[in-house]
Amino acid sequence: MDVGLVNNSQGTAMLSRRPRRLAYQTATASVLWTVAIANVVVIVWLWLSGGGISAVHGLGDFNTSVGRVTGLLSAYLALIQVLLLARLPWLERLVGFDRLTVWHRLNGKVCLILVLAHVVFITVGYAAMDKIAIPAEVSRLLDSYPGMVAATIGTGLMIAVVITSLVIVRRRLQYEAWYAVHLTAYAGIALAWVHQVPTGNELTANVAASNYWTALYVVTLALLVFCRLAVPIFHAFWYGMRVAEVTAESPNVVSLRITGRNLNRLKVRPGQFFLWRFLGRGRWWASHPFSLSAAPDGRSLRITVKKVGDFTSRIDEIAPGTRVVAEGPFGVFTDAVRRRNRVLLVAGGIGITPIRAMLEDMSGDLAFIYRVLRESDLVFRDELDQLARDRGIALHYLVGDHIGQAGEHLMSPAHLRRLVPDIIEREIYVCGPPAMMQFIEKSLRDADVPRKHIHTERFAL
Ligand SMILES: Cc1cc2nc3c(=O)[nH]c(=O)nc-3n(C[C@H](O)[C@H](O)[C@H](O)COP(=O)(O)OP(=O)(O)OC[C@H]3O[C@@H](n4cnc5c(N)ncnc54)[C@H](O)[C@@H]3O)c2cc1C
């Protein structure tokens, strides 16, 4: 532990709060893991007590039994899938929005594999028990089993969601199209409930299991509605946010200052982001993530947006007075995860936004690298120069493609060590577009910075 590095009272206070925060996070993580694993145990126990192993006497029974347990586990993972992105505040604070998105992607794939295994094992098992061919069994299941049509549509929707999320497909899709397909997953889960609870063979005969599964679905739905609907609606009225000012920072970067009521009650840290929804014509239906680009002062919030696509290219058309709904704050890219007094902040392009806010607020020995391709991409230059002067921050602007004006390989491990000689003793925060981040993270690792001291925010979910 680097407590010995602390050289000011703010830094000491920050590090002394850390054990309490760590204890809270460990306790929350333990509770969440216990609940998640306990549910798996109950699900497997219900399957066992329903004859999952004891009633297996042949290959047909075996396949059917495996089909049942994979179906039950896939239903459970589908509920976890919803909860991972239900914006549960304690989960968000513990794991962070971007890591939850990664887990969501992984969990979605495992869930689909289990669904497909369920379909295959059940069909093969039933066909063996009915002593008919598989195509005949498929048609029999669809014709005579209640809930089978719902299950088939639900499975189709889940397959569509996973396929459109594969990197190669998603790159070719508009975000809005991808998101619309994703929304149908909720319909898929509702159809899975119809297949499983009121009509499923396993649960119609077992009241305890049926009640247990109903409770799982109801709790998931309640948390989803509360966190994704009730809380944002309440916040919209409570904070009454509106756009107060729209300012051009450069030809393709615009800042919006947002005012409202009770903003001093908002628990937000520099480095965090919100999902912003602007209630104007043609915009109200989509929310977009933007980080705060200035430390919150209790009266207003500032975001700064680069024009890159459909929504952002028209951001400067938003009129002052437009109502705003902000979901959040989200993200663990803040001073709270810091362990060391010495810090290096690295911004790539528009990744400057959360870093600009953090520079205003962070204590300790700060160094800062701002990496852009062209001089015209540098925003907040006057503000940054002023902050550097006022707070004694070592500031480096790096402009150019890969080779800098002095012929150096920009951001190579050797270049980083030259710019910041004590780099391996610093806590490092990096934010920027995904491709730039990948390169910077590799250089930092090659410069021997331990992974645990590198904190990142990717501008992509
Ligand atoms: C945590 C986080 C913080 C961000 N902070 C900033 C910031 O401070 N300033 C800034 O300029 N940009 C920021 N971004 C990026 C910004 O959200 C996107 O550039 C913007 O949403 C693009 O919208 P578009 O319709 O104009 O572009 P499009 O061309 O439609 O999309 C470009 C890319 O942006 C992403 N995207 C598009 N719409 C959404 C959406 N509704 N929700 C999530 N992602 C979407 C997709 O990955 C897409 O491939 C941040 C992104 C994230 C994930």
Ligand as a Chemical Component Dictionary entry (heavy atoms), coordinates in Angstrom:
data_LIG
# 
_chem_comp.id                   LIG 
_chem_comp.type                 NON-POLYMER 
_chem_comp.pdbx_formal_charge   0 
_chem_comp.three_letter_code    LIG 
# 
loop_
_chem_comp_atom.comp_id 
_chem_comp_atom.atom_id 
_chem_comp_atom.alt_atom_id 
_chem_comp_atom.type_symbol 
_chem_comp_atom.charge 
_chem_comp_atom.model_Cartn_x 
_chem_comp_atom.model_Cartn_y 
_chem_comp_atom.model_Cartn_z 
_chem_comp_atom.pdbx_ordinal 
LIG C1  C1  C 0 -19.306 5.941  -21.138 1  
LIG C2  C2  C 0 -19.315 6.821  -22.371 2  
LIG C3  C3  C 0 -19.060 8.178  -22.253 3  
LIG C4  C4  C 0 -19.042 8.980  -23.387 4  
LIG N1  N1  N 0 -18.754 10.320 -23.253 5  
LIG C5  C5  C 0 -18.687 11.088 -24.356 6  
LIG C6  C6  C 0 -18.380 12.477 -24.238 7  
LIG O1  O1  O 0 -18.184 13.007 -23.153 8  
LIG N2  N2  N 0 -18.319 13.201 -25.383 9  
LIG C7  C7  C 0 -18.545 12.644 -26.631 10 
LIG O2  O2  O 0 -18.478 13.357 -27.632 11 
LIG N3  N3  N 0 -18.829 11.328 -26.740 12 
LIG C8  C8  C 0 -18.926 10.546 -25.657 13 
LIG N4  N4  N 0 -19.244 9.225  -25.790 14 
LIG C9  C9  C 0 -19.530 8.686  -27.147 15 
LIG C10 C10 C 0 -20.948 9.077  -27.563 16 
LIG O3  O3  O 0 -21.896 8.467  -26.702 17 
LIG C11 C11 C 0 -21.236 8.635  -29.003 18 
LIG O4  O4  O 0 -20.284 9.256  -29.842 19 
LIG C12 C12 C 0 -22.609 9.063  -29.433 20 
LIG O5  O5  O 0 -23.614 8.380  -28.691 21 
LIG C13 C13 C 0 -22.759 8.785  -30.922 22 
LIG O6  O6  O 0 -24.089 8.987  -31.331 23 
LIG P1  P1  P 0 -24.447 9.329  -32.857 24 
LIG O7  O7  O 0 -25.866 8.910  -33.086 25 
LIG O8  O8  O 0 -24.117 10.726 -33.177 26 
LIG O9  O9  O 0 -23.431 8.468  -33.702 27 
LIG P2  P2  P 0 -23.597 7.068  -34.426 28 
LIG O10 O10 O 0 -22.830 7.164  -35.703 29 
LIG O11 O11 O 0 -25.025 6.629  -34.468 30 
LIG O12 O12 O 0 -22.823 6.121  -33.437 31 
LIG C14 C14 C 0 -21.430 6.097  -33.319 32 
LIG C15 C15 C 0 -21.117 5.062  -32.232 33 
LIG O13 O13 O 0 -21.552 5.595  -30.960 34 
LIG C16 C16 C 0 -22.216 4.577  -30.200 35 
LIG N5  N5  N 0 -23.590 5.013  -29.938 36 
LIG C17 C17 C 0 -24.458 5.583  -30.776 37 
LIG N6  N6  N 0 -25.617 5.856  -30.175 38 
LIG C18 C18 C 0 -25.486 5.417  -28.905 39 
LIG C19 C19 C 0 -26.351 5.397  -27.785 40 
LIG N7  N7  N 0 -27.592 5.872  -27.845 41 
LIG N8  N8  N 0 -25.888 4.837  -26.629 42 
LIG C20 C20 C 0 -24.652 4.322  -26.563 43 
LIG N9  N9  N 0 -23.774 4.336  -27.584 44 
LIG C21 C21 C 0 -24.195 4.868  -28.746 45 
LIG C22 C22 C 0 -22.180 3.309  -31.011 46 
LIG O14 O14 O 0 -21.084 2.527  -30.536 47 
LIG C23 C23 C 0 -21.908 3.752  -32.401 48 
LIG O15 O15 O 0 -21.170 2.809  -33.102 49 
LIG C24 C24 C 0 -19.287 8.419  -24.669 50 
LIG C25 C25 C 0 -19.573 7.066  -24.775 51 
LIG C26 C26 C 0 -19.584 6.266  -23.650 52 
LIG C27 C27 C 0 -19.872 4.810  -23.781 53 
# 
loop_
_chem_comp_bond.comp_id 
_chem_comp_bond.atom_id_1 
_chem_comp_bond.atom_id_2 
_chem_comp_bond.value_order 
_chem_comp_bond.pdbx_ordinal 
LIG C1  C2  SING 1  
LIG C2  C3  SING 2  
LIG C2  C26 DOUB 3  
LIG C3  C4  DOUB 4  
LIG C4  N1  SING 5  
LIG C4  C24 SING 6  
LIG N1  C5  DOUB 7  
LIG C5  C6  SING 8  
LIG C5  C8  SING 9  
LIG C6  O1  DOUB 10 
LIG C6  N2  SING 11 
LIG N2  C7  SING 12 
LIG C7  O2  DOUB 13 
LIG C7  N3  SING 14 
LIG N3  C8  DOUB 15 
LIG C8  N4  SING 16 
LIG N4  C9  SING 17 
LIG N4  C24 SING 18 
LIG C9  C10 SING 19 
LIG C10 O3  SING 20 
LIG C10 C11 SING 21 
LIG C11 O4  SING 22 
LIG C11 C12 SING 23 
LIG C12 O5  SING 24 
LIG C12 C13 SING 25 
LIG C13 O6  SING 26 
LIG O6  P1  SING 27 
LIG P1  O7  DOUB 28 
LIG P1  O8  SING 29 
LIG P1  O9  SING 30 
LIG O9  P2  SING 31 
LIG P2  O10 DOUB 32 
LIG P2  O11 SING 33 
LIG P2  O12 SING 34 
LIG O12 C14 SING 35 
LIG C14 C15 SING 36 
LIG C15 O13 SING 37 
LIG C15 C23 SING 38 
LIG O13 C16 SING 39 
LIG C16 N5  SING 40 
LIG C16 C22 SING 41 
LIG N5  C17 SING 42 
LIG N5  C21 SING 43 
LIG C17 N6  DOUB 44 
LIG N6  C18 SING 45 
LIG C18 C19 SING 46 
LIG C18 C21 DOUB 47 
LIG C19 N7  SING 48 
LIG C19 N8  DOUB 49 
LIG N8  C20 SING 50 
LIG C20 N9  DOUB 51 
LIG N9  C21 SING 52 
LIG C22 O14 SING 53 
LIG C22 C23 SING 54 
LIG C23 O15 SING 55 
LIG C24 C25 DOUB 56 
LIG C25 C26 SING 57 
LIG C26 C27 SING 58 
# 
